[in-house]
Amino acid sequence: MYKLYSMQRSGNSYKVRLALAVLNTPYEAIEVDILRGESRTPDFLAKNPSGQVPLLEVGDGRYLAESNAILWYVAVGTPLAPESRIERAEALQWMFFEQHALEPNLGAAYFWLSLVKGGRDLQTHALEDWMERGYAALQVMENHLKNHAFFAAGQLTVADIALYGYTHVADRCDFDLATFPAIRAWLKRVEQTPGFVAMDWQPGGEVEDAPSVVAGA
């Protein structure tokens, strides 16, 4: 069974928990509070020298970091990972976009405005840039979703899960999705996926009996 080191309120951690839930994959959850320095201890740094979550233990002494790499690892061979060469590349294209355009802006704003006490005052110099670049990223997503139900392969894939992680908490960090109707409709489609769990959900015995995207494929 996998061991997942994650932080409940982390969008990057949530992406992995969501994928595992949708796939009905059991795992042991280990909470790591980065705000309390729990990812900087010698023990954790021995597992992941970057001191970040999520971190997936895939075997005895074998660890995989970076949320989108973990998503691909758990999704290969399932409906969440497109099979064709072009569709797989398109999914990766959007996952790179998520890490380069969305997460550095929405993710950073969410972290400092929602999670860190006094974070708004500490980051007043960065907020304007986050908002400008974040809205630009959201507009790219909106333009795509005007003509597509999902981001790749015409169905829910790891690309959607990657992008959902921080987009769904945009309203918690000053972003207004009122002018992005296609994004709002896509968020609802993701939330209607069999096996979907919210960010505050915690794994328990019911995971194994939950419906999944695999069962519906």
Secondary structure, DSSP 8 states (H G I E B T S, - for coil): -EEEEE-TT-HHHHHHHHHHHHTT--EEEEE--GGGTTTSSHHHHHH-TT--S-EEEEETTEEEESHHHHHHHHHTTSTTS--SHHHHHHHHHHHHHIIIIIIIIIIHHHIIIIISTTHHHHTHHHHHHHHHHHHHHHHHHHHHHTT-SSSBTTB--HHHHHHHHHHTTGGGGT---TT-HHHHHHHHHHHTSTT---TT----GGGGGS--TTTT-
